[in-house]
Amino acid sequence: MQKRLTVEGTTLRARPVRGAHSKAEIVAAVERVVWPLISSARLRPAAPLRMPLDRAADLHAAHAERSLPPGKAVLVADPTLA
């Protein structure tokens, strides 16, 4: 069964450096709106499984053995965040 998936993105390469809709304006908006949400943990990756980076081999083995359902997993470098 296929899932209905939409991938959206943008590139700043084709935008002007300054002025309306410029790279500087977009970066400033991300710093003002998005980073505070990430810092406060109100915006988090949509992944049901989070594991410390040092357990990457365990995660890989579990997926290879199919003992974990397929899906997203996040390997966290800072173990206090896992």
mmCIF file of the N, C-alpha and C atoms, coordinates in Angstrom:
data_MODEL
# 
_entry.id   MODEL 
# 
loop_
_atom_site.group_PDB 
_atom_site.id 
_atom_site.type_symbol 
_atom_site.label_atom_id 
_atom_site.label_alt_id 
_atom_site.label_comp_id 
_atom_site.label_asym_id 
_atom_site.label_entity_id 
_atom_site.label_seq_id 
_atom_site.pdbx_PDB_ins_code 
_atom_site.Cartn_x 
_atom_site.Cartn_y 
_atom_site.Cartn_z 
_atom_site.occupancy 
_atom_site.B_iso_or_equiv 
_atom_site.pdbx_formal_charge 
_atom_site.auth_seq_id 
_atom_site.auth_comp_id 
_atom_site.auth_asym_id 
_atom_site.auth_atom_id 
_atom_site.pdbx_PDB_model_num 
ATOM 1   N N  . MET A 1 1  ? 0.852  -1.173 0.000  1.00 0.00 ? 1  MET A N  1 
ATOM 2   C CA . MET A 1 1  ? 0.000  0.000  0.000  1.00 0.00 ? 1  MET A CA 1 
ATOM 3   C C  . MET A 1 1  ? 0.901  1.240  0.000  1.00 0.00 ? 1  MET A C  1 
ATOM 4   N N  . GLN A 1 2  ? 0.613  2.164  -0.878 1.00 0.00 ? 2  GLN A N  1 
ATOM 5   C CA . GLN A 1 2  ? 1.367  3.410  -0.905 1.00 0.00 ? 2  GLN A CA 1 
ATOM 6   C C  . GLN A 1 2  ? 0.720  4.431  0.004  1.00 0.00 ? 2  GLN A C  1 
ATOM 7   N N  . LYS A 1 3  ? 1.569  5.209  0.631  1.00 0.00 ? 3  LYS A N  1 
ATOM 8   C CA . LYS A 1 3  ? 1.071  6.288  1.469  1.00 0.00 ? 3  LYS A CA 1 
ATOM 9   C C  . LYS A 1 3  ? 1.009  7.556  0.627  1.00 0.00 ? 3  LYS A C  1 
ATOM 10  N N  . ARG A 1 4  ? 0.104  8.407  0.969  1.00 0.00 ? 4  ARG A N  1 
ATOM 11  C CA . ARG A 1 4  ? 0.031  9.707  0.312  1.00 0.00 ? 4  ARG A CA 1 
ATOM 12  C C  . ARG A 1 4  ? 1.050  10.609 0.987  1.00 0.00 ? 4  ARG A C  1 
ATOM 13  N N  . LEU A 1 5  ? 2.075  10.924 0.274  1.00 0.00 ? 5  LEU A N  1 
ATOM 14  C CA . LEU A 1 5  ? 3.186  11.662 0.841  1.00 0.00 ? 5  LEU A CA 1 
ATOM 15  C C  . LEU A 1 5  ? 3.424  12.914 0.033  1.00 0.00 ? 5  LEU A C  1 
ATOM 16  N N  . THR A 1 6  ? 3.672  13.990 0.715  1.00 0.00 ? 6  THR A N  1 
ATOM 17  C CA . THR A 1 6  ? 4.016  15.243 0.061  1.00 0.00 ? 6  THR A CA 1 
ATOM 18  C C  . THR A 1 6  ? 5.341  15.714 0.624  1.00 0.00 ? 6  THR A C  1 
ATOM 19  N N  . VAL A 1 7  ? 6.258  16.002 -0.263 1.00 0.00 ? 7  VAL A N  1 
ATOM 20  C CA . VAL A 1 7  ? 7.539  16.543 0.144  1.00 0.00 ? 7  VAL A CA 1 
ATOM 21  C C  . VAL A 1 7  ? 7.607  17.961 -0.386 1.00 0.00 ? 7  VAL A C  1 
ATOM 22  N N  . GLU A 1 8  ? 7.824  18.899 0.509  1.00 0.00 ? 8  GLU A N  1 
ATOM 23  C CA . GLU A 1 8  ? 7.911  20.290 0.108  1.00 0.00 ? 8  GLU A CA 1 
ATOM 24  C C  . GLU A 1 8  ? 9.242  20.859 0.551  1.00 0.00 ? 8  GLU A C  1 
ATOM 25  N N  . GLY A 1 9  ? 9.740  21.785 -0.192 1.00 0.00 ? 9  GLY A N  1 
ATOM 26  C CA . GLY A 1 9  ? 11.001 22.407 0.167  1.00 0.00 ? 9  GLY A CA 1 
ATOM 27  C C  . GLY A 1 9  ? 11.191 23.686 -0.620 1.00 0.00 ? 9  GLY A C  1 
ATOM 28  N N  . THR A 1 10 ? 12.265 24.330 -0.325 1.00 0.00 ? 10 THR A N  1 
ATOM 29  C CA . THR A 1 10 ? 12.601 25.556 -1.036 1.00 0.00 ? 10 THR A CA 1 
ATOM 30  C C  . THR A 1 10 ? 14.111 25.684 -1.070 1.00 0.00 ? 10 THR A C  1 
ATOM 31  N N  . THR A 1 11 ? 14.564 26.492 -1.951 1.00 0.00 ? 11 THR A N  1 
ATOM 32  C CA . THR A 1 11 ? 15.984 26.800 -2.003 1.00 0.00 ? 11 THR A CA 1 
ATOM 33  C C  . THR A 1 11 ? 16.144 28.312 -1.950 1.00 0.00 ? 11 THR A C  1 
ATOM 34  N N  . LEU A 1 12 ? 17.145 28.743 -1.273 1.00 0.00 ? 12 LEU A N  1 
ATOM 35  C CA . LEU A 1 12 ? 17.399 30.179 -1.180 1.00 0.00 ? 12 LEU A CA 1 
ATOM 36  C C  . LEU A 1 12 ? 18.290 30.656 -2.323 1.00 0.00 ? 12 LEU A C  1 
ATOM 37  N N  . ARG A 1 13 ? 18.808 29.738 -3.086 1.00 0.00 ? 13 ARG A N  1 
ATOM 38  C CA . ARG A 1 13 ? 19.782 30.074 -4.122 1.00 0.00 ? 13 ARG A CA 1 
ATOM 39  C C  . ARG A 1 13 ? 19.244 31.085 -5.128 1.00 0.00 ? 13 ARG A C  1 
ATOM 40  N N  . ALA A 1 14 ? 18.007 30.943 -5.555 1.00 0.00 ? 14 ALA A N  1 
ATOM 41  C CA . ALA A 1 14 ? 17.464 31.808 -6.600 1.00 0.00 ? 14 ALA A CA 1 
ATOM 42  C C  . ALA A 1 14 ? 16.873 33.107 -6.063 1.00 0.00 ? 14 ALA A C  1 
ATOM 43  N N  . ARG A 1 15 ? 16.986 33.335 -4.767 1.00 0.00 ? 15 ARG A N  1 
ATOM 44  C CA . ARG A 1 15 ? 16.393 34.535 -4.181 1.00 0.00 ? 15 ARG A CA 1 
ATOM 45  C C  . ARG A 1 15 ? 17.409 35.668 -4.096 1.00 0.00 ? 15 ARG A C  1 
ATOM 46  N N  . PRO A 1 16 ? 16.911 36.905 -4.113 1.00 0.00 ? 16 PRO A N  1 
ATOM 47  C CA . PRO A 1 16 ? 17.842 38.026 -3.950 1.00 0.00 ? 16 PRO A CA 1 
ATOM 48  C C  . PRO A 1 16 ? 18.423 38.028 -2.538 1.00 0.00 ? 16 PRO A C  1 
ATOM 49  N N  . VAL A 1 17 ? 19.585 38.632 -2.394 1.00 0.00 ? 17 VAL A N  1 
ATOM 50  C CA . VAL A 1 17 ? 20.249 38.670 -1.095 1.00 0.00 ? 17 VAL A CA 1 
ATOM 51  C C  . VAL A 1 17 ? 19.529 39.619 -0.146 1.00 0.00 ? 17 VAL A C  1 
ATOM 52  N N  . ARG A 1 18 ? 19.064 40.739 -0.650 1.00 0.00 ? 18 ARG A N  1 
ATOM 53  C CA . ARG A 1 18 ? 18.366 41.734 0.176  1.00 0.00 ? 18 ARG A CA 1 
ATOM 54  C C  . ARG A 1 18 ? 17.058 42.148 -0.495 1.00 0.00 ? 18 ARG A C  1 
ATOM 55  N N  . GLY A 1 19 ? 16.141 42.715 0.307  1.00 0.00 ? 19 GLY A N  1 
ATOM 56  C CA . GLY A 1 19 ? 14.877 43.192 -0.227 1.00 0.00 ? 19 GLY A CA 1 
ATOM 57  C C  . GLY A 1 19 ? 13.739 42.232 0.083  1.00 0.00 ? 19 GLY A C  1 
ATOM 58  N N  . ALA A 1 20 ? 12.588 42.475 -0.553 1.00 0.00 ? 20 ALA A N  1 
ATOM 59  C CA . ALA A 1 20 ? 11.395 41.663 -0.319 1.00 0.00 ? 20 ALA A CA 1 
ATOM 60  C C  . ALA A 1 20 ? 11.637 40.217 -0.736 1.00 0.00 ? 20 ALA A C  1 
ATOM 61  N N  . HIS A 1 21 ? 11.228 39.280 0.120  1.00 0.00 ? 21 HIS A N  1 
ATOM 62  C CA . HIS A 1 21 ? 11.373 37.842 -0.133 1.00 0.00 ? 21 HIS A CA 1 
ATOM 63  C C  . HIS A 1 21 ? 12.831 37.422 -0.338 1.00 0.00 ? 21 HIS A C  1 
ATOM 64  N N  . SER A 1 22 ? 13.731 38.126 0.295  1.00 0.00 ? 22 SER A N  1 
ATOM 65  C CA . SER A 1 22 ? 15.163 37.855 0.129  1.00 0.00 ? 22 SER A CA 1 
ATOM 66  C C  . SER A 1 22 ? 15.637 36.775 1.093  1.00 0.00 ? 22 SER A C  1 
ATOM 67  N N  . LYS A 1 23 ? 16.859 36.323 0.863  1.00 0.00 ? 23 LYS A N  1 
ATOM 68  C CA . LYS A 1 23 ? 17.472 35.341 1.744  1.00 0.00 ? 23 LYS A CA 1 
ATOM 69  C C  . LYS A 1 23 ? 17.544 35.879 3.167  1.00 0.00 ? 23 LYS A C  1 
ATOM 70  N N  . ALA A 1 24 ? 17.964 37.133 3.303  1.00 0.00 ? 24 ALA A N  1 
ATOM 71  C CA . ALA A 1 24 ? 18.093 37.736 4.631  1.00 0.00 ? 24 ALA A CA 1 
ATOM 72  C C  . ALA A 1 24 ? 16.749 37.796 5.346  1.00 0.00 ? 24 ALA A C  1 
ATOM 73  N N  . GLU A 1 25 ? 15.692 38.127 4.626  1.00 0.00 ? 25 GLU A N  1 
ATOM 74  C CA . GLU A 1 25 ? 14.353 38.215 5.222  1.00 0.00 ? 25 GLU A CA 1 
ATOM 75  C C  . GLU A 1 25 ? 13.869 36.829 5.681  1.00 0.00 ? 25 GLU A C  1 
ATOM 76  N N  . ILE A 1 26 ? 14.109 35.818 4.883  1.00 0.00 ? 26 ILE A N  1 
ATOM 77  C CA . ILE A 1 26 ? 13.679 34.458 5.231  1.00 0.00 ? 26 ILE A CA 1 
ATOM 78  C C  . ILE A 1 26 ? 14.462 33.932 6.429  1.00 0.00 ? 26 ILE A C  1 
ATOM 79  N N  . VAL A 1 27 ? 15.760 34.138 6.428  1.00 0.00 ? 27 VAL A N  1 
ATOM 80  C CA . VAL A 1 27 ? 16.582 33.686 7.549  1.00 0.00 ? 27 VAL A CA 1 
ATOM 81  C C  . VAL A 1 27 ? 16.162 34.391 8.835  1.00 0.00 ? 27 VAL A C  1 
ATOM 82  N N  . ALA A 1 28 ? 15.899 35.679 8.770  1.00 0.00 ? 28 ALA A N  1 
ATOM 83  C CA . ALA A 1 28 ? 15.457 36.420 9.951  1.00 0.00 ? 28 ALA A CA 1 
ATOM 84  C C  . ALA A 1 28 ? 14.118 35.882 10.467 1.00 0.00 ? 28 ALA A C  1 
ATOM 85  N N  . ALA A 1 29 ? 13.206 35.553 9.564  1.00 0.00 ? 29 ALA A N  1 
ATOM 86  C CA . ALA A 1 29 ? 11.904 35.016 9.970  1.00 0.00 ? 29 ALA A CA 1 
ATOM 87  C C  . ALA A 1 29 ? 12.054 33.640 10.619 1.00 0.00 ? 29 ALA A C  1 
ATOM 88  N N  . VAL A 1 30 ? 12.928 32.803 10.078 1.00 0.00 ? 30 VAL A N  1 
ATOM 89  C CA . VAL A 1 30 ? 13.161 31.490 10.668 1.00 0.00 ? 30 VAL A CA 1 
ATOM 90  C C  . VAL A 1 30 ? 13.742 31.647 12.066 1.00 0.00 ? 30 VAL A C  1 
ATOM 91  N N  . GLU A 1 31 ? 14.702 32.539 12.224 1.00 0.00 ? 31 GLU A N  1 
ATOM 92  C CA . GLU A 1 31 ? 15.283 32.773 13.550 1.00 0.00 ? 31 GLU A CA 1 
ATOM 93  C C  . GLU A 1 31 ? 14.230 33.288 14.532 1.00 0.00 ? 31 GLU A C  1 
ATOM 94  N N  . ARG A 1 32 ? 13.340 34.133 14.056 1.00 0.00 ? 32 ARG A N  1 
ATOM 95  C CA . ARG A 1 32 ? 12.328 34.750 14.922 1.00 0.00 ? 32 ARG A CA 1 
ATOM 96  C C  . ARG A 1 32 ? 11.180 33.788 15.247 1.00 0.00 ? 32 ARG A C  1 
ATOM 97  N N  . VAL A 1 33 ? 10.759 32.970 14.279 1.00 0.00 ? 33 VAL A N  1 
ATOM 98  C CA . VAL A 1 33 ? 9.560  32.144 14.449 1.00 0.00 ? 33 VAL A CA 1 
ATOM 99  C C  . VAL A 1 33 ? 9.883  30.675 14.740 1.00 0.00 ? 33 VAL A C  1 
ATOM 100 N N  . VAL A 1 34 ? 10.774 30.078 13.978 1.00 0.00 ? 34 VAL A N  1 
ATOM 101 C CA . VAL A 1 34 ? 10.993 28.639 14.063 1.00 0.00 ? 34 VAL A CA 1 
ATOM 102 C C  . VAL A 1 34 ? 11.929 28.249 15.198 1.00 0.00 ? 34 VAL A C  1 
ATOM 103 N N  . TRP A 1 35 ? 13.091 28.906 15.308 1.00 0.00 ? 35 TRP A N  1 
ATOM 104 C CA . TRP A 1 35 ? 14.064 28.503 16.336 1.00 0.00 ? 35 TRP A CA 1 
ATOM 105 C C  . TRP A 1 35 ? 13.497 28.534 17.749 1.00 0.00 ? 35 TRP A C  1 
ATOM 106 N N  . PRO A 1 36 ? 12.697 29.526 18.129 1.00 0.00 ? 36 PRO A N  1 
ATOM 107 C CA . PRO A 1 36 ? 12.119 29.470 19.483 1.00 0.00 ? 36 PRO A CA 1 
ATOM 108 C C  . PRO A 1 36 ? 11.243 28.228 19.699 1.00 0.00 ? 36 PRO A C  1 
ATOM 109 N N  . LEU A 1 37 ? 10.540 27.785 18.668 1.00 0.00 ? 37 LEU A N  1 
ATOM 110 C CA . LEU A 1 37 ? 9.716  26.579 18.796 1.00 0.00 ? 37 LEU A CA 1 
ATOM 111 C C  . LEU A 1 37 ? 10.587 25.338 18.986 1.00 0.00 ? 37 LEU A C  1 
ATOM 112 N N  . ILE A 1 38 ? 11.703 25.294 18.292 1.00 0.00 ? 38 ILE A N  1 
ATOM 113 C CA . ILE A 1 38 ? 12.628 24.165 18.449 1.00 0.00 ? 38 ILE A CA 1 
ATOM 114 C C  . ILE A 1 38 ? 13.276 24.220 19.828 1.00 0.00 ? 38 ILE A C  1 
ATOM 115 N N  . SER A 1 39 ? 13.723 25.403 20.242 1.00 0.00 ? 39 SER A N  1 
ATOM 116 C CA . SER A 1 39 ? 14.377 25.554 21.551 1.00 0.00 ? 39 SER A CA 1 
ATOM 117 C C  . SER A 1 39 ? 13.464 25.166 22.705 1.00 0.00 ? 39 SER A C  1 
ATOM 118 N N  . SER A 1 40 ? 12.186 25.480 22.581 1.00 0.00 ? 40 SER A N  1 
ATOM 119 C CA . SER A 1 40 ? 11.232 25.176 23.654 1.00 0.00 ? 40 SER A CA 1 
ATOM 120 C C  . SER A 1 40 ? 10.664 23.757 23.546 1.00 0.00 ? 40 SER A C  1 
ATOM 121 N N  . ALA A 1 41 ? 11.091 23.003 22.533 1.00 0.00 ? 41 ALA A N  1 
ATOM 122 C CA . ALA A 1 41 ? 10.631 21.634 22.274 1.00 0.00 ? 41 ALA A CA 1 
ATOM 123 C C  . ALA A 1 41 ? 9.156  21.577 21.886 1.00 0.00 ? 41 ALA A C  1 
ATOM 124 N N  . ARG A 1 42 ? 8.589  22.699 21.467 1.00 0.00 ? 42 ARG A N  1 
ATOM 125 C CA . ARG A 1 42 ? 7.214  22.686 20.966 1.00 0.00 ? 42 ARG A CA 1 
ATOM 126 C C  . ARG A 1 42 ? 7.170  22.152 19.538 1.00 0.00 ? 42 ARG A C  1 
ATOM 127 N N  . LEU A 1 43 ? 8.301  22.224 18.850 1.00 0.00 ? 43 LEU A N  1 
ATOM 128 C CA . LEU A 1 43 ? 8.422  21.676 17.511 1.00 0.00 ? 43 LEU A CA 1 
ATOM 129 C C  . LEU A 1 43 ? 9.477  20.582 17.567 1.00 0.00 ? 43 LEU A C  1 
ATOM 130 N N  . ARG A 1 44 ? 9.056  19.359 17.292 1.00 0.00 ? 44 ARG A N  1 
ATOM 131 C CA . ARG A 1 44 ? 9.952  18.202 17.384 1.00 0.00 ? 44 ARG A CA 1 
ATOM 132 C C  . ARG A 1 44 ? 9.800  17.337 16.148 1.00 0.00 ? 44 ARG A C  1 
ATOM 133 N N  . PRO A 1 45 ? 10.798 16.530 15.848 1.00 0.00 ? 45 PRO A N  1 
ATOM 134 C CA . PRO A 1 45 ? 10.668 15.623 14.699 1.00 0.00 ? 45 PRO A CA 1 
ATOM 135 C C  . PRO A 1 45 ? 9.504  14.658 14.902 1.00 0.00 ? 45 PRO A C  1 
ATOM 136 N N  . ALA A 1 46 ? 8.807  14.364 13.827 1.00 0.00 ? 46 ALA A N  1 
ATOM 137 C CA . ALA A 1 46 ? 7.690  13.420 13.888 1.00 0.00 ? 46 ALA A CA 1 
ATOM 138 C C  . ALA A 1 46 ? 8.241  12.007 13.768 1.00 0.00 ? 46 ALA A C  1 
ATOM 139 N N  . ALA A 1 47 ? 8.834  11.532 14.835 1.00 0.00 ? 47 ALA A N  1 
ATOM 140 C CA . ALA A 1 47 ? 9.414  10.191 14.843 1.00 0.00 ? 47 ALA A CA 1 
ATOM 141 C C  . ALA A 1 47 ? 9.011  9.505  16.148 1.00 0.00 ? 47 ALA A C  1 
ATOM 142 N N  . PRO A 1 48 ? 8.413  8.334  16.047 1.00 0.00 ? 48 PRO A N  1 
ATOM 143 C CA . PRO A 1 48 ? 7.955  7.658  17.253 1.00 0.00 ? 48 PRO A CA 1 
ATOM 144 C C  . PRO A 1 48 ? 9.078  7.050  18.094 1.00 0.00 ? 48 PRO A C  1 
ATOM 145 N N  . LEU A 1 49 ? 10.266 6.904  17.516 1.00 0.00 ? 49 LEU A N  1 
ATOM 146 C CA . LEU A 1 49 ? 11.350 6.243  18.233 1.00 0.00 ? 49 LEU A CA 1 
ATOM 147 C C  . LEU A 1 49 ? 12.573 7.143  18.283 1.00 0.00 ? 49 LEU A C  1 
ATOM 148 N N  . ARG A 1 50 ? 13.090 7.368  19.492 1.00 0.00 ? 50 ARG A N  1 
ATOM 149 C CA . ARG A 1 50 ? 14.303 8.159  19.695 1.00 0.00 ? 50 ARG A CA 1 
ATOM 150 C C  . ARG A 1 50 ? 15.274 7.298  20.494 1.00 0.00 ? 50 ARG A C  1 
ATOM 151 N N  . MET A 1 51 ? 16.509 7.181  19.980 1.00 0.00 ? 51 MET A N  1 
ATOM 152 C CA . MET A 1 51 ? 17.525 6.371  20.649 1.00 0.00 ? 51 MET A CA 1 
ATOM 153 C C  . MET A 1 51 ? 18.840 7.129  20.674 1.00 0.00 ? 51 MET A C  1 
ATOM 154 N N  . PRO A 1 52 ? 19.664 6.868  21.693 1.00 0.00 ? 52 PRO A N  1 
ATOM 155 C CA . PRO A 1 52 ? 20.989 7.500  21.729 1.00 0.00 ? 52 PRO A CA 1 
ATOM 156 C C  . PRO A 1 52 ? 21.836 7.030  20.540 1.00 0.00 ? 52 PRO A C  1 
ATOM 157 N N  . LEU A 1 53 ? 22.694 7.891  20.072 1.00 0.00 ? 53 LEU A N  1 
ATOM 158 C CA . LEU A 1 53 ? 23.540 7.602  18.921 1.00 0.00 ? 53 LEU A CA 1 
ATOM 159 C C  . LEU A 1 53 ? 24.393 6.355  19.123 1.00 0.00 ? 53 LEU A C  1 
ATOM 160 N N  . ASP A 1 54 ? 24.828 6.120  20.351 1.00 0.00 ? 54 ASP A N  1 
ATOM 161 C CA . ASP A 1 54 ? 25.678 4.950  20.588 1.00 0.00 ? 54 ASP A CA 1 
ATOM 162 C C  . ASP A 1 54 ? 24.915 3.622  20.465 1.00 0.00 ? 54 ASP A C  1 
ATOM 163 N N  . ARG A 1 55 ? 23.603 3.679  20.267 1.00 0.00 ? 55 ARG A N  1 
ATOM 164 C CA . ARG A 1 55 ? 22.800 2.465  20.050 1.00 0.00 ? 55 ARG A CA 1 
ATOM 165 C C  . ARG A 1 55 ? 22.359 2.323  18.591 1.00 0.00 ? 55 ARG A C  1 
ATOM 166 N N  . ALA A 1 56 ? 23.050 2.999  17.692 1.00 0.00 ? 56 ALA A N  1 
ATOM 167 C CA . ALA A 1 56 ? 22.695 2.953  16.266 1.00 0.00 ? 56 ALA A CA 1 
ATOM 168 C C  . ALA A 1 56 ? 22.743 1.525  15.729 1.00 0.00 ? 56 ALA A C  1 
ATOM 169 N N  . ALA A 1 57 ? 23.739 0.752  16.142 1.00 0.00 ? 57 ALA A N  1 
ATOM 170 C CA . ALA A 1 57 ? 23.849 -0.638 15.664 1.00 0.00 ? 57 ALA A CA 1 
ATOM 171 C C  . ALA A 1 57 ? 22.655 -1.463 16.123 1.00 0.00 ? 57 ALA A C  1 
ATOM 172 N N  . ASP A 1 58 ? 22.197 -1.237 17.363 1.00 0.00 ? 58 ASP A N  1 
ATOM 173 C CA . ASP A 1 58 ? 21.024 -1.959 17.874 1.00 0.00 ? 58 ASP A CA 1 
ATOM 174 C C  . ASP A 1 58 ? 19.780 -1.619 17.054 1.00 0.00 ? 58 ASP A C  1 
ATOM 175 N N  . LEU A 1 59 ? 19.635 -0.341 16.755 1.00 0.00 ? 59 LEU A N  1 
ATOM 176 C CA . LEU A 1 59 ? 18.482 0.102  15.973 1.00 0.00 ? 59 LEU A CA 1 
ATOM 177 C C  . LEU A 1 59 ? 18.519 -0.512 14.575 1.00 0.00 ? 59 LEU A C  1 
ATOM 178 N N  . HIS A 1 60 ? 19.684 -0.482 13.959 1.00 0.00 ? 60 HIS A N  1 
ATOM 179 C CA . HIS A 1 60 ? 19.822 -1.056 12.621 1.00 0.00 ? 60 HIS A CA 1 
ATOM 180 C C  . HIS A 1 60 ? 19.502 -2.558 12.635 1.00 0.00 ? 60 HIS A C  1 
ATOM 181 N N  . ALA A 1 61 ? 20.027 -3.267 13.619 1.00 0.00 ? 61 ALA A N  1 
ATOM 182 C CA . ALA A 1 61 ? 19.772 -4.712 13.721 1.00 0.00 ? 61 ALA A CA 1 
ATOM 183 C C  . ALA A 1 61 ? 18.289 -4.999 13.924 1.00 0.00 ? 61 ALA A C  1 
ATOM 184 N N  . ALA A 1 62 ? 17.632 -4.217 14.767 1.00 0.00 ? 62 ALA A N  1 
ATOM 185 C CA . ALA A 1 62 ? 16.203 -4.433 15.022 1.00 0.00 ? 62 ALA A CA 1 
ATOM 186 C C  . ALA A 1 62 ? 15.383 -4.207 13.762 1.00 0.00 ? 62 ALA A C  1 
ATOM 187 N N  . HIS A 1 63 ? 15.738 -3.196 12.979 1.00 0.00 ? 63 HIS A N  1 
ATOM 188 C CA . HIS A 1 63 ? 15.018 -2.971 11.723 1.00 0.00 ? 63 HIS A CA 1 
ATOM 189 C C  . HIS A 1 63 ? 15.314 -4.091 10.729 1.00 0.00 ? 63 HIS A C  1 
ATOM 190 N N  . ALA A 1 64 ? 16.571 -4.557 10.679 1.00 0.00 ? 64 ALA A N  1 
ATOM 191 C CA . ALA A 1 64 ? 16.933 -5.638 9.754  1.00 0.00 ? 64 ALA A CA 1 
ATOM 192 C C  . ALA A 1 64 ? 16.206 -6.927 10.111 1.00 0.00 ? 64 ALA A C  1 
ATOM 193 N N  . GLU A 1 65 ? 16.022 -7.189 11.394 1.00 0.00 ? 65 GLU A N  1 
ATOM 194 C CA . GLU A 1 65 ? 15.315 -8.390 11.850 1.00 0.00 ? 65 GLU A CA 1 
ATOM 195 C C  . GLU A 1 65 ? 13.804 -8.215 11.813 1.00 0.00 ? 65 GLU A C  1 
ATOM 196 N N  . ARG A 1 66 ? 13.373 -7.000 11.500 1.00 0.00 ? 66 ARG A N  1 
ATOM 197 C CA . ARG A 1 66 ? 11.948 -6.639 11.458 1.00 0.00 ? 66 ARG A CA 1 
ATOM 198 C C  . ARG A 1 66 ? 11.257 -6.806 12.808 1.00 0.00 ? 66 ARG A C  1 
ATOM 199 N N  . SER A 1 67 ? 12.023 -6.677 13.880 1.00 0.00 ? 67 SER A N  1 
ATOM 200 C CA . SER A 1 67 ? 11.406 -6.727 15.204 1.00 0.00 ? 67 SER A CA 1 
ATOM 201 C C  . SER A 1 67 ? 10.855 -5.362 15.598 1.00 0.00 ? 67 SER A C  1 
ATOM 202 N N  . LEU A 1 68 ? 11.164 -4.347 14.803 1.00 0.00 ? 68 LEU A N  1 
ATOM 203 C CA . LEU A 1 68 ? 10.569 -3.020 14.970 1.00 0.00 ? 68 LEU A CA 1 
ATOM 204 C C  . LEU A 1 68 ? 9.732  -2.725 13.738 1.00 0.00 ? 68 LEU A C  1 
ATOM 205 N N  . PRO A 1 69 ? 8.628  -2.038 13.908 1.00 0.00 ? 69 PRO A N  1 
ATOM 206 C CA . PRO A 1 69 ? 7.847  -1.686 12.725 1.00 0.00 ? 69 PRO A CA 1 
ATOM 207 C C  . PRO A 1 69 ? 8.627  -0.691 11.871 1.00 0.00 ? 69 PRO A C  1 
ATOM 208 N N  . PRO A 1 70 ? 8.434  -0.729 10.553 1.00 0.00 ? 70 PRO A N  1 
ATOM 209 C CA . PRO A 1 70 ? 9.126  0.240  9.705  1.00 0.00 ? 70 PRO A CA 1 
ATOM 210 C C  . PRO A 1 70 ? 8.650  1.647  10.039 1.00 0.00 ? 70 PRO A C  1 
ATOM 211 N N  . GLY A 1 71 ? 9.513  2.579  9.916  1.00 0.00 ? 71 GLY A N  1 
ATOM 212 C CA . GLY A 1 71 ? 9.144  3.960  10.194 1.00 0.00 ? 71 GLY A CA 1 
ATOM 213 C C  . GLY A 1 71 ? 10.339 4.779  10.569 1.00 0.00 ? 71 GLY A C  1 
ATOM 214 N N  . LYS A 1 72 ? 10.043 5.942  11.064 1.00 0.00 ? 72 LYS A N  1 
ATOM 215 C CA . LYS A 1 72 ? 11.095 6.889  11.375 1.00 0.00 ? 72 LYS A CA 1 
ATOM 216 C C  . LYS A 1 72 ? 11.688 6.635  12.747 1.00 0.00 ? 72 LYS A C  1 
ATOM 217 N N  . ALA A 1 73 ? 12.971 6.882  12.840 1.00 0.00 ? 73 ALA A N  1 
ATOM 218 C CA . ALA A 1 73 ? 13.665 6.830  14.118 1.00 0.00 ? 73 ALA A CA 1 
ATOM 219 C C  . ALA A 1 73 ? 14.679 7.959  14.115 1.00 0.00 ? 73 ALA A C  1 
ATOM 220 N N  . VAL A 1 74 ? 14.906 8.537  15.276 1.00 0.00 ? 74 VAL A N  1 
ATOM 221 C CA . VAL A 1 74 ? 15.872 9.617  15.410 1.00 0.00 ? 74 VAL A CA 1 
ATOM 222 C C  . VAL A 1 74 ? 16.974 9.139  16.336 1.00 0.00 ? 74 VAL A C  1 
ATOM 223 N N  . LEU A 1 75 ? 18.214 9.247  15.851 1.00 0.00 ? 75 LEU A N  1 
ATOM 224 C CA . LEU A 1 75 ? 19.372 8.968  16.693 1.00 0.00 ? 75 LEU A CA 1 
ATOM 225 C C  . LEU A 1 75 ? 19.810 10.290 17.303 1.00 0.00 ? 75 LEU A C  1 
ATOM 226 N N  . VAL A 1 76 ? 19.874 10.325 18.623 1.00 0.00 ? 76 VAL A N  1 
ATOM 227 C CA . VAL A 1 76 ? 20.152 11.565 19.342 1.00 0.00 ? 76 VAL A CA 1 
ATOM 228 C C  . VAL A 1 76 ? 21.587 11.555 19.843 1.00 0.00 ? 76 VAL A C  1 
ATOM 229 N N  . ALA A 1 77 ? 22.347 12.597 19.487 1.00 0.00 ? 77 ALA A N  1 
ATOM 230 C CA . ALA A 1 77 ? 23.754 12.682 19.890 1.00 0.00 ? 77 ALA A CA 1 
ATOM 231 C C  . ALA A 1 77 ? 23.900 12.956 21.377 1.00 0.00 ? 77 ALA A C  1 
ATOM 232 N N  . ASP A 1 78 ? 23.006 13.747 21.954 1.00 0.00 ? 78 ASP A N  1 
ATOM 233 C CA . ASP A 1 78 ? 23.052 14.076 23.386 1.00 0.00 ? 78 ASP A CA 1 
ATOM 234 C C  . ASP A 1 78 ? 22.119 13.111 24.113 1.00 0.00 ? 78 ASP A C  1 
ATOM 235 N N  . PRO A 1 79 ? 22.646 12.150 24.875 1.00 0.00 ? 79 PRO A N  1 
ATOM 236 C CA . PRO A 1 79 ? 21.799 11.128 25.501 1.00 0.00 ? 79 PRO A CA 1 
ATOM 237 C C  . PRO A 1 79 ? 20.766 11.684 26.477 1.00 0.00 ? 79 PRO A C  1 
ATOM 238 N N  . THR A 1 80 ? 20.956 12.883 26.981 1.00 0.00 ? 80 THR A N  1 
ATOM 239 C CA . THR A 1 80 ? 19.956 13.451 27.886 1.00 0.00 ? 80 THR A CA 1 
ATOM 240 C C  . THR A 1 80 ? 18.690 13.846 27.138 1.00 0.00 ? 80 THR A C  1 
ATOM 241 N N  . LEU A 1 81 ? 18.753 13.897 25.808 1.00 0.00 ? 81 LEU A N  1 
ATOM 242 C CA . LEU A 1 81 ? 17.586 14.274 25.015 1.00 0.00 ? 81 LEU A CA 1 
ATOM 243 C C  . LEU A 1 81 ? 16.824 13.075 24.463 1.00 0.00 ? 81 LEU A C  1 
ATOM 244 N N  . ALA A 1 82 ? 17.362 11.873 24.602 1.00 0.00 ? 82 ALA A N  1 
ATOM 245 C CA . ALA A 1 82 ? 16.745 10.682 23.988 1.00 0.00 ? 82 ALA A CA 1 
ATOM 246 C C  . ALA A 1 82 ? 15.499 10.231 24.686 1.00 0.00 ? 82 ALA A C  1 
# 
